[in-house]
Amino acid sequence: MSNVTTFYTPGTGLPDFEMRIALGLCAAALNAVEPDKLSLEKTEGGYAIKVKHCNAKELMRNALSWFCLNSIGDYDKLNNISGFYGAILKPTFFKKSGKERFPGYAKMFARYGMYLQKADPEKLFNIAYVRNKTIRTVFLSCGHEKNSDMKMTAITPLSPEIGKVPLPSRGHTYRRAINRDNLDVCPLCATLAILGSSTFQIHLIVPAKEKGRQIYSFLPHFSGTVSGNALSEFCASSRFIKQWQKEAMGLSMTSMGIVLLASYPHIVKLLSEYNIPLQGFFVAVAEQKDQAPRYVGKFEQTIELDTKYLMFSPYNRALVSQIYKESRFINYRSELLGLLVRSLQNQDEKSALDFARSYVGATESKAMLPWSSSEFFAKEVFDMDISLLEGEKFKIIKEVADMLQYFVRERNFGYVDNLRKARDADEFAKLLLDVQREAQSAMLDPKKQIKPFLPGQNTIQRLLQLINEAEKQFKSVQTLVALLAFTYYKKEA
């Protein structure tokens, strides 16, 4: 008889809610058995959590009961979970028909914890997704049978998608949100989702421009197979992240992911060392002013190229941290990080070049883009032929870019911009000859203390040959010349 017990998520159809339930099962398992006896696997439509223990279900039930009674069953502890802030959970007593009422989710979870102590483990974890023929007999949000004695209302930290679908209002064929009450979920799915959120979700709190604050929730989206040791390490590592991020005020939602990874490189290192298949984050943004937070945005952010960029070189991590933290970038922070993220997320050449240009402009041409960033852009974003990035071809392109860099350092970006916009090789050649003449004039001007680099005529001719060999090569050379004009490059010995 196998001592491996497999727990399945119900297949709710809501990816982030499904991930929360899976991580809740993982969190319970980490409190029940050693990490090396646990694994998380992506399945079709959900997740499978495998626990190596002959009595796994009973241990998992006890872990969930303890969690309900000692953590989320406590008002103060529950209120520390992102999404519960505000007056809606404050324990208020009032009389109605001679009876006292005590609203609040903490009491519900505490009651469920007491129920779990006597629950049958075999029946408890039979949460496989099965639709009944009669739609009224199931919970619409998690697919489980209704039980009037045991149900909970879906709450903010579970998933902002779990609200009643907007219904057609009377006299109209289009759908309009006439009722936004939350749907009911079974208490087990609610408990697991809260446990997954509170254990694995990363929260960043950013002061709002006018009033209040914004709360960013990063729920990891794992794919493939993740070992229990990796899950344990990820959970532990996320505890060291500082929640309050005042520098992030005004940043776009999509920029927060790379800021998080660059600010805490131990997370990136952990992903690499354990080869964790982290597809990205489910990011939810809530806004809080006076009372409880309300969701203002939600999206799934992939981080594959962001992680590669940060792991490619420590200079790349330092560059992101520099833009994010240094006061001289305060007026450019949002634009620069937005361009960087767009170039990585969409593999957008224009955004990468605009990022290089804007970075140099923000430093008033006193600092160039590090070669590690430019090299990554060339290889991963532009997907350039490796022959252009080494040997004789690279030397030719670099010497022409060095000539252009003189004008960049003089804060005259016009020549580089014109070459970037050249429509064909002939127009590029004409513009390049104009740059060469201007550089020669600057070289002969006695008033100029700093002189430009002048490549030999043979170098110019060789570059013109390169751009005329093929249309694709022309575009690559054109892009690389512009990128290197904004790049600090030091040849290694």
C-alpha positions in Angstrom: 0.0 0.0 0.0 1.4 3.4 -1.0 2.0 5.9 1.7 1.6 8.8 -0.7 -1.7 10.7 -0.3 -2.7 13.1 -3.1 -4.9 16.1 -2.5 -6.6 17.8 -5.5 -7.9 21.3 -5.9 -11.5 21.6 -7.1 -11.0 23.1 -10.5 -12.9 26.3 -9.9 -12.0 27.8 -13.3 -10.5 30.9 -11.6 -6.7 30.5 -11.8 -5.7 32.7 -8.9 -8.4 31.2 -6.6 -7.2 27.7 -7.6 -3.6 28.7 -6.9 -4.6 30.0 -3.4 -6.4 26.7 -2.6 -3.4 24.7 -3.7 -1.0 26.9 -1.7 -3.3 26.5 1.3 -3.0 22.8 1.1 0.8 23.2 0.8 0.9 25.4 3.9 -1.1 22.9 5.9 1.2 20.1 4.7 4.3 22.1 5.7 2.8 22.3 9.2 2.0 18.6 9.2 5.1 16.8 7.6 8.7 17.5 6.7 9.1 19.6 3.5 10.9 16.8 1.7 7.7 14.7 1.9 5.7 17.3 0.0 5.4 18.3 -3.7 3.1 20.5 -5.8 2.2 19.5 -9.3 0.2 21.3 -12.0 -2.5 19.2 -13.5 -5.1 19.8 -16.2 -7.5 22.4 -14.7 -5.9 22.5 -11.2 -3.2 21.2 -8.9 -2.2 18.0 -7.1 -0.5 18.1 -3.7 1.3 14.9 -2.8 2.2 14.1 0.8 4.3 11.1 1.8 2.7 9.9 5.0 0.4 7.1 5.8 -1.8 9.3 8.0 -1.6 12.5 5.9 -5.3 13.4 5.9 -5.7 13.4 9.6 -2.5 15.4 10.0 -3.7 17.9 7.4 -7.1 18.2 9.2 -5.4 18.9 12.5 -3.1 21.5 10.9 -6.1 23.3 9.4 -8.0 23.2 12.7 -5.0 24.7 14.5 -4.7 27.4 11.9 -8.4 28.4 12.2 -8.4 28.4 16.0 -5.0 30.2 16.5 -4.5 32.4 13.5 -7.5 33.5 11.4 -9.9 32.8 14.2 -8.2 35.6 16.1 -9.5 39.1 15.0 -6.2 40.8 15.5 -4.2 38.2 13.5 -6.9 38.1 10.7 -6.8 41.9 10.4 -3.1 41.7 9.6 -3.8 39.8 6.4 -3.8 42.1 3.4 -7.4 42.6 2.2 -8.9 42.6 5.7 -7.8 46.1 6.8 -10.7 48.4 7.8 -13.7 48.8 9.9 -15.8 46.0 8.3 -14.2 43.4 10.6 -14.3 45.5 13.7 -16.2 43.5 16.4 -19.3 45.5 16.8 -22.1 44.4 19.2 -25.7 45.5 18.8 -29.1 44.2 19.8 -31.7 43.1 17.3 -35.0 41.5 18.5 -33.4 41.1 21.9 -30.4 39.1 20.6 -26.8 40.1 20.4 -25.1 39.8 17.0 -21.3 39.5 16.5 -20.5 39.9 12.7 -17.0 39.1 11.5 -15.1 36.5 9.6 -12.8 35.7 12.6 -15.7 34.1 14.5 -16.7 32.1 11.4 -13.2 30.7 11.0 -13.0 29.9 14.8 -16.2 28.0 14.6 -15.0 26.1 11.6 -11.8 25.2 13.4 -13.9 23.6 16.2 -15.9 21.7 13.5 -12.6 20.4 11.9 -11.5 18.8 15.2 -14.3 16.2 14.8 -14.6 16.1 11.0 -14.0 12.9 9.1 -10.6 13.4 7.2 -11.7 11.1 4.4 -14.8 13.1 3.6 -13.2 16.4 4.4 -10.7 16.4 1.6 -12.9 14.8 -1.1 -13.0 18.2 -2.9 -12.6 17.0 -6.4 -14.6 19.2 -8.8 -17.9 17.5 -9.7 -20.8 19.4 -11.2 -24.3 18.2 -10.3 -27.0 18.3 -12.9 -29.1 20.8 -10.9 -27.1 24.0 -10.8 -28.9 25.2 -7.6 -27.4 22.4 -5.6 -23.8 23.6 -5.9 -21.7 26.6 -4.9 -21.1 28.5 -8.1 -17.7 29.7 -7.0 -16.1 26.4 -6.0 -18.4 23.7 -7.3 -19.2 22.1 -4.0 -22.6 21.0 -2.7 -24.5 23.5 -0.6 -24.9 22.9 3.1 -26.9 25.5 4.9 -25.1 24.9 8.1 -21.6 25.3 6.8 -20.9 28.0 4.2 -18.9 31.2 4.0 -19.1 34.3 1.8 -16.2 34.8 -0.6 -14.0 37.5 0.7 -11.5 40.0 -0.7 -8.2 38.2 -0.3 -9.5 35.0 -2.0 -10.1 36.4 -5.4 -11.5 39.7 -6.6 -13.2 37.7 -9.4 -15.5 35.9 -7.1 -18.5 38.3 -7.2 -21.9 37.7 -8.6 -22.0 38.0 -12.4 -23.7 41.2 -13.5 -27.3 40.3 -14.5 -29.4 41.9 -17.3 -31.4 44.7 -15.7 -35.1 44.8 -16.4 -35.9 46.2 -19.9 -32.3 45.9 -21.1 -30.5 43.3 -23.1 -27.0 44.3 -22.0 -25.5 43.2 -18.7 -25.2 45.7 -15.9 -23.8 45.3 -12.4 -27.1 45.6 -10.4 -25.9 43.3 -7.6 -22.3 42.9 -6.5 -22.8 40.7 -3.4 -20.1 38.0 -3.1 -20.8 34.4 -3.9 -20.9 31.6 -1.3 -18.0 29.2 -1.1 -17.6 26.1 1.0 -15.7 26.7 4.3 -12.9 24.3 3.3 -12.1 26.2 0.1 -12.4 29.6 1.9 -10.1 28.4 4.7 -7.5 26.9 2.3 -7.5 30.1 0.2 -7.0 32.4 3.2 -4.2 30.1 4.4 -2.5 30.1 1.0 -2.8 33.9 0.7 -1.5 34.6 4.2 1.4 32.1 3.9 2.7 32.7 0.3 1.3 36.0 -0.9 3.7 39.0 -0.9 2.2 42.3 0.0 3.7 45.8 -0.8 2.0 48.9 0.6 2.5 52.1 -1.3 1.4 55.6 -0.2 -1.1 57.1 -2.6 -0.5 60.5 -4.3 -3.5 62.2 -2.7 -4.7 60.2 0.2 -4.5 56.8 1.7 -2.5 54.0 0.3 -2.4 51.2 -2.4 -1.9 47.6 -1.5 -0.1 45.3 -4.1 -0.6 41.6 -3.6 1.8 39.2 -5.4 0.5 35.7 -5.4 3.1 33.3 -7.0 1.8 31.3 -10.0 3.7 28.0 -10.0 3.6 25.7 -12.9 5.2 22.2 -13.4 6.4 20.5 -10.2 7.6 22.3 -7.1 9.3 20.4 -4.3 8.3 20.9 -0.7 11.8 22.3 0.1 11.5 24.9 -2.5 8.0 25.9 -1.2 9.4 26.1 2.3 12.3 28.3 1.2 10.1 30.6 -0.9 7.7 31.1 2.1 10.6 31.8 4.4 12.3 34.2 2.0 9.2 36.2 1.4 9.0 37.0 5.2 12.1 39.3 4.9 10.4 41.6 2.4 9.6 45.1 3.7 6.0 45.8 3.1 6.1 49.6 3.1 7.5 51.0 -0.2 7.3 54.8 -0.2 9.6 55.1 -3.3 7.0 53.2 -5.4 4.5 56.1 -5.3 3.4 56.9 -8.8 4.8 53.7 -10.4 2.6 51.8 -12.9 1.1 48.5 -11.7 3.3 46.5 -14.1 6.5 48.0 -12.8 6.1 46.7 -9.3 7.1 43.2 -10.2 10.6 44.0 -11.4 11.1 46.4 -8.5 10.2 43.6 -6.1 12.6 41.1 -7.7 15.5 43.7 -8.0 15.0 45.0 -4.4 15.2 41.4 -3.0 17.6 39.4 -5.2 17.5 36.5 -2.7 14.1 35.7 -4.3 15.6 35.6 -7.8 18.6 33.5 -6.5 16.2 31.1 -4.8 14.2 30.6 -8.1 17.4 29.8 -9.9 19.0 27.5 -7.3 15.8 25.4 -6.9 14.9 25.7 -10.5 11.4 26.7 -9.4 8.9 26.9 -12.3 7.4 30.3 -11.3 5.4 31.4 -14.2 4.7 34.8 -12.8 2.5 36.5 -10.2 -1.2 37.1 -9.9 -1.1 40.8 -9.0 -4.0 42.5 -7.4 -4.1 46.2 -6.5 -6.4 47.6 -3.8 -6.9 51.2 -2.8 -7.6 52.2 0.7 -8.6 55.6 1.9 -10.7 55.7 5.0 -12.2 52.3 5.4 -11.7 48.9 3.9 -9.7 48.5 0.7 -11.4 48.1 -2.7 -9.8 46.5 -5.7 -8.8 48.8 -8.5 -6.9 46.4 -10.8 -5.9 42.8 -11.3 -3.7 41.1 -13.8 -1.3 38.2 -14.3 2.3 39.2 -14.8 4.9 36.9 -16.3 8.4 37.2 -15.0 10.4 34.8 -17.1 12.4 37.5 -19.0 12.5 39.9 -16.0 14.2 37.1 -13.9 16.6 36.3 -16.7 17.5 40.0 -17.0 18.2 40.3 -13.2 20.2 37.1 -13.1 22.2 38.0 -16.2 24.4 40.4 -14.3 24.4 42.1 -10.8 24.8 45.4 -12.7 21.3 44.9 -14.1 19.9 44.5 -10.6 21.9 47.5 -9.5 20.5 49.5 -12.4 16.8 48.8 -11.4 17.5 49.5 -7.8 19.3 52.8 -8.7 16.4 54.0 -10.8 14.0 53.0 -8.0 15.8 54.4 -5.0 18.0 57.4 -6.0 16.4 60.8 -5.7 17.9 62.1 -9.0 15.5 59.7 -10.8 12.4 60.8 -8.9 10.9 62.6 -11.9 11.9 59.8 -14.4 11.3 56.7 -12.2 7.9 55.8 -13.6 8.8 56.4 -17.2 12.1 54.5 -17.1 10.8 51.4 -15.2 7.7 51.4 -17.5 9.9 51.3 -20.6 12.1 48.6 -19.1 9.2 46.4 -18.2 7.6 46.9 -21.6 10.8 45.9 -23.4 11.1 42.7 -21.4 7.4 41.7 -21.2 6.7 42.4 -24.9 10.3 41.9 -26.3 9.8 45.4 -27.7 12.9 46.8 -29.5 11.6 50.4 -29.5 10.9 50.4 -25.8 14.4 49.1 -25.1 16.0 51.8 -27.2 13.7 54.4 -25.6 14.8 53.1 -22.2 18.5 53.5 -23.0 17.9 57.0 -24.4 15.7 58.1 -21.5 18.2 56.7 -18.9 21.1 58.7 -20.4 18.9 61.8 -20.6 17.8 61.5 -17.0 21.4 61.5 -15.9 22.1 64.5 -18.1 24.5 62.3 -20.2 26.8 61.8 -17.1 26.1 58.1 -17.1 25.7 55.6 -19.8 23.7 52.4 -19.8 25.8 49.4 -18.5 27.0 47.0 -21.1 25.3 44.1 -19.3 21.9 45.6 -20.0 22.7 46.4 -23.6 24.1 42.9 -24.1 20.9 41.3 -22.7 18.7 43.5 -24.9 20.7 42.5 -28.0 20.6 38.8 -27.2 17.2 38.3 -25.6 15.0 41.2 -26.7 16.4 41.9 -30.2 17.4 38.2 -30.8 20.4 39.4 -32.8 22.7 37.2 -34.8 25.6 36.4 -32.4 28.1 37.2 -35.1 27.2 40.9 -34.7 28.1 40.8 -31.0 31.6 39.6 -31.3 34.7 39.6 -33.5 35.3 42.0 -36.4 31.7 42.9 -37.0 31.2 44.1 -33.4 34.4 46.1 -33.5 33.2 48.0 -36.6 29.8 48.7 -35.2 31.3 49.8 -31.8 33.7 52.3 -33.4 30.8 54.0 -35.3 28.8 54.0 -32.0 31.8 55.6 -30.2 31.7 58.5 -32.7 28.0 59.0 -32.0 28.6 58.8 -28.3 30.4 62.1 -28.5 27.2 63.8 -29.4 25.2 61.9 -26.8 27.6 63.1 -24.1 27.1 66.6 -25.4 23.3 66.0 -24.9 22.7 66.1 -28.6 20.6 63.0 -29.3 19.4 64.1 -32.7 22.0 62.2 -34.8 21.3 58.9 -33.0 17.5 59.5 -33.4 17.8 60.2 -37.1 19.8 57.0 -37.7 17.3 55.0 -35.7 14.5 56.3 -37.9 16.3 55.7 -41.2 14.0 53.8 -43.5 16.6 52.0 -45.6 20.3 51.4 -46.0 20.7 54.4 -48.4 19.1 56.9 -46.0 21.2 55.4 -43.2 24.4 55.8 -45.2 23.6 59.5 -46.0 22.9 60.3 -42.4 26.0 58.5 -41.2 28.2 60.6 -43.6 26.6 63.8 -42.2 27.5 62.6 -38.7 31.1 61.9 -39.8 31.4 65.4 -41.3 30.1 67.0 -38.1 32.5 64.9 -35.9 35.4 66.0 -38.1 34.4 69.6 -37.7 34.3 69.2 -33.9 37.8 67.6 -34.0 39.2 70.6 -35.8 37.4 73.1 -33.6 40.0 74.6 -31.1 37.3 75.6 -28.7 36.3 72.0 -28.1 38.1 70.6 -25.1 36.6 67.1 -25.6 37.2 65.7 -29.0 35.1 62.9 -30.7 36.4 59.6 -31.7 36.8 59.3 -35.5 36.7 55.9 -37.0 38.9 55.2 -40.1 37.3 55.5 -43.5 37.8 51.7 -43.9 35.5 51.2 -40.9 32.8 53.4 -42.3 33.0 51.5 -45.6 32.8 48.1 -43.9 29.8 49.2 -41.9 28.0 50.3 -45.1 28.8 46.9 -46.6 27.2 45.2 -43.6 23.9 47.2 -43.9 23.7 46.4 -47.6 24.1 42.7 -47.3 20.6 41.9 -46.2 17.5 43.8 -45.0 17.4 41.9 -41.6 21.1 42.6 -41.0 20.5 46.3 -41.8 17.8 46.5 -39.1 20.0 44.7 -36.6 23.1 46.9 -37.3 20.9 50.1 -37.2 19.5 49.0 -33.8 22.9 48.0 -32.3 24.6 51.2 -33.4 21.9 53.3 -31.7 22.0 51.1 -28.5 25.8 51.2 -28.2 25.7 55.0 -28.6 24.0 55.1 -25.1 26.2 52.3 -23.6 29.3 52.3 -21.5 31.5 49.5 -22.8 34.9 48.5 -21.5 36.7 45.8 -23.2 37.9 43.0 -20.9 41.5 42.1 -21.0 
